[in-house]
Amino acid sequence: MDQDRRTTGTSRAAPLVDYQVQAGIATVTLDSPANRNALSARLRHELLDRLEAAIADPAVRVIVLTHTGPVFCSGMDLKESAAPGTGDQGVTELPRILETLWSSGTPVIARLAGPARAGGIGLLAACDLAVAVDTATFAFTEVRIGVIPAVISAVLLPRLAPRAAHELFLTGEIFDARRAVEIGLLNRAVAAEDLDAEVTRFVDLLRLGAPGALDGTKRLLRRPRGDLRSDLAALTTISAGYFAGPEAQEGMAAFREKRPPAWVTEPR
């Protein structure tokens, strides 16, 4: 059953990550604009909690990761890292967030109405699709403060053109949304007035896919490659399992009967 829901934080303070579910779409919103949605310890904890809730909900068909304020995410909270005992900057927690986004069986779309830096770019790279306003900018600033983009490289290097990764990781240079599309970081860069329409277009396209088939396709995209013969043998077995499964039977029946399959519902 679809639901509208706003979770409260673990304390009485206003949550830093908002969670809403409506018509099968879970919207996870970074809501800490005062510090440019920096990845503070509390925001990281809440973000992981909201993502896990969305993935566990069988009514959720698509997850949209977005933000309030002019900045999507400025990366790790450097003010917090200066405090005693907080220098690890999420070395254990950030990988869990990135892995959760990357491996989610539910498709995830990043919606950016503003810039991203460092760890914030890691978040959008871990999503399946990413749409940003054409005025958004990006930069890997780690080397300029004496660190390296180690953790986020796990999700970034599969996305980025190798030459671009070398250039941008090593120089820390700011680049624009058009370049981000060219190098594989974004799917689309659009005018601000078209952002929500483009995100909705992707949401509506994803609604047409069977949930299990979308999950399986994500596993296929992440699957390590072997030699061609063994790869084809393994993929043939995987394919046969899907063709014999209930979603394929329903999908093929719907095609023959010229009707939408059972998983396709109208947005409300």
C-alpha positions as CSV (number, residue, x, y, z in Angstrom):
1,M,0.0,0.0,0.0
2,D,1.3,3.4,-0.9
3,Q,1.8,5.8,2.0
4,D,2.9,9.3,2.9
5,R,5.4,9.1,5.6
6,R,7.9,11.5,7.4
7,T,10.2,9.7,9.8
8,T,11.5,11.5,12.8
9,G,15.1,11.6,13.8
10,T,16.6,9.6,16.6
11,S,16.5,12.7,18.8
12,R,13.9,15.5,19.2
13,A,15.8,17.7,16.7
14,A,14.3,18.1,13.3
15,P,15.5,15.3,11.0
16,L,18.4,16.1,8.6
17,V,17.0,13.6,6.0
18,D,13.3,13.6,5.1
19,Y,11.5,10.5,3.9
20,Q,8.2,10.5,2.0
21,V,6.5,7.7,0.1
22,Q,3.7,8.5,-2.4
23,A,2.3,6.4,-5.2
24,G,5.2,4.0,-5.0
25,I,7.9,6.7,-5.1
26,A,10.2,7.1,-2.1
27,T,11.7,10.6,-1.9
28,V,14.8,10.8,0.3
29,T,15.7,14.4,0.8
30,L,19.0,15.7,2.3
31,D,17.6,18.5,4.5
32,S,20.6,20.2,6.1
33,P,21.0,23.3,4.0
34,A,22.7,25.4,6.7
35,N,25.9,23.4,6.2
36,R,25.3,22.7,2.5
37,N,24.0,19.2,3.2
38,A,27.4,18.1,4.4
39,L,27.8,14.5,5.4
40,S,27.8,14.9,9.2
41,A,27.6,11.9,11.4
42,R,23.9,12.4,12.1
43,L,23.0,13.0,8.4
44,R,24.9,9.8,7.4
45,H,23.1,7.8,10.1
46,E,19.7,9.2,9.0
47,L,20.4,8.8,5.3
48,L,21.3,5.1,5.7
49,D,18.2,4.5,7.8
50,R,15.9,6.2,5.2
51,L,17.5,4.3,2.3
52,E,17.2,0.9,4.0
53,A,13.5,1.7,4.8
54,A,12.8,2.5,1.2
55,I,14.6,-0.6,-0.1
56,A,12.7,-2.8,2.4
57,D,9.3,-1.5,1.4
58,P,7.8,-3.7,-1.3
59,A,5.4,-0.9,-2.3
60,V,8.3,1.3,-3.3
61,R,9.1,1.1,-7.0
62,V,11.6,3.9,-7.4
63,I,13.7,5.9,-5.0
64,V,14.6,9.6,-5.7
65,L,17.5,11.1,-3.7
66,T,17.3,14.8,-3.6
67,H,18.0,17.9,-1.4
68,T,16.8,21.2,0.0
69,G,18.8,24.4,-0.4
70,P,21.1,25.4,-3.2
71,V,23.7,22.6,-2.8
72,F,23.1,18.9,-3.3
73,C,25.9,17.8,-1.0
74,S,29.2,19.5,-0.2
75,G,30.9,16.2,0.9
76,M,32.1,15.4,4.4
77,D,31.5,17.8,7.3
78,L,35.0,19.3,7.7
79,K,34.0,21.3,10.8
80,E,32.9,18.1,12.5
81,S,36.1,16.3,11.5
82,A,38.1,18.9,13.5
83,A,36.5,17.7,16.8
84,P,38.4,15.2,18.9
85,G,37.7,11.6,18.0
86,T,35.8,12.4,14.8
87,G,38.7,12.3,12.3
88,D,37.6,9.0,10.6
89,Q,34.9,11.0,8.7
90,G,32.6,8.1,8.1
91,V,35.2,5.7,7.0
92,T,33.0,2.8,8.1
93,E,29.6,4.5,7.5
94,L,30.0,6.1,4.1
95,P,30.9,2.8,2.4
96,R,27.6,1.3,3.8
97,I,25.7,4.2,2.3
98,L,27.4,3.9,-1.1
99,E,27.0,0.1,-1.1
100,T,23.3,0.4,-0.2
101,L,22.7,2.8,-3.1
102,W,24.8,0.8,-5.6
103,S,23.3,-2.6,-4.7
104,S,19.7,-1.5,-4.1
105,G,17.3,-3.8,-6.0
106,T,15.0,-0.7,-6.3
107,P,16.2,1.8,-8.9
108,V,17.6,5.0,-7.5
109,I,17.6,8.4,-9.2
110,A,19.7,11.3,-8.0
111,R,18.0,14.7,-8.5
112,L,20.4,17.7,-8.2
113,A,19.2,21.3,-8.2
114,G,22.7,22.5,-7.3
115,P,26.4,21.6,-7.0
116,A,28.1,18.6,-5.5
117,R,31.6,18.2,-4.1
118,A,33.8,15.2,-3.1
119,G,31.7,12.7,-1.1
120,G,28.5,14.3,-2.5
121,I,29.6,13.2,-5.9
122,G,30.0,9.7,-4.5
123,L,26.4,9.7,-3.6
124,L,25.1,10.5,-7.0
125,A,27.6,8.1,-8.7
126,A,26.2,5.3,-6.6
127,C,22.7,6.0,-7.9
128,D,21.5,4.3,-11.1
129,L,20.5,7.5,-12.8
130,A,21.5,11.1,-12.2
131,V,19.8,14.3,-13.4
132,A,21.1,17.8,-12.6
133,V,20.4,21.4,-13.5
134,D,22.7,22.6,-16.2
135,T,24.2,25.2,-13.8
136,A,25.4,22.6,-11.3
137,T,29.1,22.3,-10.8
138,F,31.3,19.5,-9.4
139,A,34.8,19.0,-8.1
140,F,36.9,16.4,-6.4
141,T,38.6,18.6,-3.8
142,E,40.2,15.9,-1.7
143,V,43.8,16.5,-2.9
144,R,43.6,20.1,-2.0
145,I,43.1,19.3,1.7
146,G,45.6,16.5,1.8
147,V,43.4,13.5,1.4
148,I,42.3,11.3,-1.5
149,P,38.9,10.2,-2.9
150,A,39.5,6.6,-1.9
151,V,36.1,5.4,-0.7
152,I,34.0,7.2,-3.4
153,S,36.4,5.9,-6.1
154,A,34.7,2.5,-5.8
155,V,31.5,3.9,-7.4
156,L,33.1,6.6,-9.4
157,L,35.7,4.8,-11.4
158,P,33.1,2.4,-13.1
159,R,31.2,5.5,-14.2
160,L,34.0,7.9,-15.4
161,A,36.0,8.0,-18.5
162,P,39.6,7.0,-17.4
163,R,41.3,10.1,-18.7
164,A,38.7,12.3,-17.1
165,A,39.1,10.5,-13.7
166,H,42.9,11.1,-13.7
167,E,42.5,14.7,-14.6
168,L,39.7,15.6,-12.2
169,F,40.9,13.5,-9.2
170,L,44.5,14.9,-9.5
171,T,43.7,18.5,-10.2
172,G,40.6,19.1,-8.1
173,E,39.4,21.4,-10.9
174,I,35.7,22.5,-10.9
175,F,33.8,21.2,-13.9
176,D,30.3,21.9,-15.2
177,A,27.2,19.7,-15.7
178,R,27.8,19.5,-19.5
179,R,31.2,17.9,-18.8
180,A,29.7,15.7,-16.2
181,V,27.4,14.2,-18.8
182,E,30.2,13.8,-21.3
183,I,32.4,11.8,-18.9
184,G,29.5,9.6,-17.6
185,L,28.8,11.1,-14.2
186,L,25.3,12.4,-15.2
187,N,22.6,11.1,-17.5
188,R,21.1,14.5,-18.2
189,A,21.8,18.1,-17.5
190,V,18.7,20.3,-18.0
191,A,17.4,23.8,-17.4
192,A,16.1,24.4,-13.8
193,E,12.5,24.6,-15.0
194,D,12.8,21.2,-16.6
195,L,14.5,19.3,-13.7
196,D,11.3,17.8,-12.2
197,A,9.9,16.9,-15.5
198,E,13.0,15.0,-16.5
199,V,13.1,13.1,-13.2
200,T,9.4,12.2,-13.6
201,R,10.1,11.0,-17.1
202,F,12.7,8.6,-15.8
203,V,10.4,7.5,-12.9
204,D,7.6,6.8,-15.3
205,L,10.0,4.7,-17.5
206,L,11.2,2.7,-14.6
207,R,7.6,2.0,-13.5
208,L,7.1,0.0,-16.7
209,G,9.8,-2.5,-15.7
210,A,8.9,-5.6,-13.6
211,P,10.4,-5.2,-10.0
212,G,12.2,-8.5,-10.1
213,A,13.5,-7.9,-13.6
214,L,14.8,-4.5,-12.6
215,D,16.6,-6.0,-9.7
216,G,18.0,-8.8,-11.9
217,T,19.1,-6.2,-14.5
218,K,21.0,-4.3,-11.8
219,R,22.8,-7.5,-10.8
220,L,23.6,-8.1,-14.4
221,L,25.1,-4.6,-14.8
222,R,27.3,-5.2,-11.7
223,R,28.3,-8.7,-12.6
224,P,32.1,-9.3,-13.0
225,R,33.0,-10.5,-16.4
226,G,34.9,-13.8,-17.1
227,D,36.1,-15.3,-20.3
228,L,33.4,-15.3,-23.0
229,R,32.5,-19.0,-23.1
230,S,32.0,-19.3,-19.3
231,D,30.2,-16.0,-19.2
232,L,27.8,-17.0,-21.9
233,A,27.1,-20.3,-20.1
234,A,26.4,-18.6,-16.8
235,L,24.2,-15.9,-18.5
236,T,22.2,-18.5,-20.4
237,T,21.3,-20.2,-17.0
238,I,20.3,-16.8,-15.5
239,S,18.2,-16.0,-18.6
240,A,16.4,-19.3,-18.5
241,G,15.5,-18.8,-14.9
242,Y,13.9,-15.4,-15.7
243,F,12.0,-16.7,-18.7
244,A,10.5,-19.5,-16.5
245,G,9.6,-17.1,-13.7
246,P,6.2,-15.6,-12.9
247,E,7.1,-12.0,-14.0
248,A,8.0,-13.3,-17.5
249,Q,4.9,-15.4,-17.7
250,E,2.8,-12.4,-16.8
251,G,4.7,-10.1,-19.1
252,M,4.4,-12.4,-22.1
253,A,0.7,-13.0,-21.4
254,A,0.1,-9.2,-21.2
255,F,1.9,-8.8,-24.5
256,R,-0.3,-11.4,-26.2
257,E,-3.5,-10.0,-24.6
258,K,-2.5,-6.4,-25.5
259,R,-2.8,-5.2,-21.9
260,P,-0.4,-3.7,-19.3
261,P,1.3,-6.2,-17.1
262,A,0.2,-6.4,-13.5
263,W,3.1,-4.4,-12.1
264,V,2.2,-1.3,-14.2
265,T,0.1,1.0,-12.2
266,E,-1.0,4.6,-12.9
267,P,0.7,7.3,-10.9
268,R,-1.5,8.9,-8.4
